[in-house]
């Protein structure tokens, strides 16, 4: 098997979907984020109008590290193992986490033209 097929099988088993550019037109924003979605759509529309400009929307998920302390208390509790860790529902939740350094590396690669459409 090739790596792409392996990844798609693993994602299917995990119940996750890889989002691609083909999904972007079907996105629905929570009403609190309608303005942000409209802005993203206007930015992406510039790609068709301005040949010399290429814009990207990076849906990085939940970022942590380097001062992004959203999970600080959970990580600290897990590390110290003093208190039980609490979770919601069955604990099978899948959160799209990424370290801010990895997002920065991705942005640098975009700026260096390492990625095509």
C-alpha positions as CSV (number, residue, x, y, z in Angstrom):
1,X,0.0,0.0,0.0
2,X,1.1,3.6,-0.6
3,X,1.3,6.1,2.2
4,X,-1.8,8.1,0.9
5,X,-3.9,5.0,1.0
6,X,-2.7,4.0,4.4
7,X,-3.5,7.4,5.7
8,X,-7.0,7.4,4.3
9,X,-7.7,3.9,5.7
10,X,-6.5,5.1,9.2
11,X,-8.6,8.2,9.0
12,X,-11.7,6.1,8.0
13,X,-11.0,3.8,10.9
14,X,-10.7,6.7,13.2
15,X,-13.9,8.2,11.9
16,X,-12.2,11.4,10.7
17,X,-12.4,13.1,7.3
18,X,-9.5,14.9,5.6
19,X,-10.8,18.3,4.5
20,X,-9.6,19.5,1.1
21,X,-10.3,22.5,-1.1
22,X,-13.3,20.7,-2.5
23,X,-15.0,21.0,1.0
24,X,-14.4,24.7,1.3
25,X,-17.6,25.8,-0.5
26,X,-19.7,23.6,1.8
27,X,-18.4,25.1,5.0
28,X,-21.0,26.5,7.4
29,X,-20.0,28.8,10.2
30,X,-21.6,29.2,13.6
31,X,-23.5,32.4,13.5
32,X,-20.9,34.1,15.7
33,X,-18.3,33.4,13.0
34,X,-20.2,34.3,9.9
35,X,-18.2,37.5,9.4
36,X,-14.9,35.5,9.6
37,X,-16.1,33.0,7.1
38,X,-17.2,35.8,4.7
39,X,-13.8,37.4,5.1
40,X,-12.0,34.1,4.3
41,X,-14.2,33.7,1.2
42,X,-13.3,37.2,0.0
43,X,-9.6,36.6,0.6
44,X,-9.7,33.3,-1.4
45,X,-11.7,35.0,-4.2
46,X,-8.7,37.3,-4.7
47,X,-6.7,34.2,-6.0
48,X,-8.9,34.2,-9.1
49,X,-8.7,38.0,-9.6
50,X,-5.0,38.7,-8.9
51,X,-2.7,36.4,-10.7
52,X,0.4,37.8,-8.9
53,X,-1.1,37.0,-5.5
54,X,-1.7,33.7,-3.8
55,X,-3.6,33.5,-0.5
56,X,-4.2,30.6,1.9
57,X,-6.6,30.0,4.7
58,X,-4.9,27.8,7.3
59,X,-7.3,25.9,9.6
60,X,-4.8,24.9,12.2
61,X,-7.1,23.6,14.8
62,X,-6.4,24.2,18.5
63,X,-2.9,25.6,19.0
64,X,-0.8,25.0,22.1
65,X,2.7,25.8,23.2
66,X,4.9,29.0,23.3
67,X,2.4,30.8,25.5
68,X,-0.8,29.3,24.1
69,X,-1.8,27.8,27.5
70,X,-5.2,26.5,26.7
71,X,-4.2,23.0,28.0
72,X,-1.7,24.1,30.6
73,X,-3.7,22.9,33.7
74,X,-4.5,19.5,32.1
75,X,-0.9,19.0,31.0
76,X,0.3,20.0,34.5
77,X,-2.2,17.7,36.2
78,X,-1.3,14.8,33.9
79,X,2.4,15.4,34.5
80,X,2.1,15.7,38.3
81,X,-0.5,12.9,38.5
82,X,-1.9,14.3,41.8
83,X,-5.5,14.7,40.7
84,X,-7.6,12.6,38.4
85,X,-8.1,13.9,34.8
86,X,-11.6,14.6,33.9
87,X,-13.0,14.1,30.4
88,X,-16.3,14.7,28.6
89,X,-18.5,11.8,27.5
90,X,-16.7,8.5,26.8
91,X,-13.3,10.1,26.4
92,X,-13.1,9.1,22.7
93,X,-13.1,12.8,21.6
94,X,-10.7,13.8,18.8
95,X,-9.4,17.3,19.1
96,X,-7.4,18.9,16.3
97,X,-4.3,19.9,18.3
98,X,-1.1,21.4,16.8
99,X,1.9,23.0,18.4
100,X,2.4,26.6,17.4
101,X,6.0,25.8,16.2
102,X,4.5,23.3,13.7
103,X,2.1,26.0,12.4
104,X,5.0,28.4,12.0
105,X,7.1,25.8,10.1
106,X,4.1,25.2,7.8
107,X,3.7,29.0,7.2
108,X,7.4,29.3,6.4
109,X,7.1,26.4,3.9
110,X,4.1,28.2,2.3
111,X,6.2,31.4,2.0
112,X,9.0,29.5,0.4
113,X,6.6,28.1,-2.2
114,X,7.0,24.5,-1.0
115,X,3.3,23.8,-1.5
116,X,1.3,23.9,-4.7
117,X,-2.5,24.0,-4.9
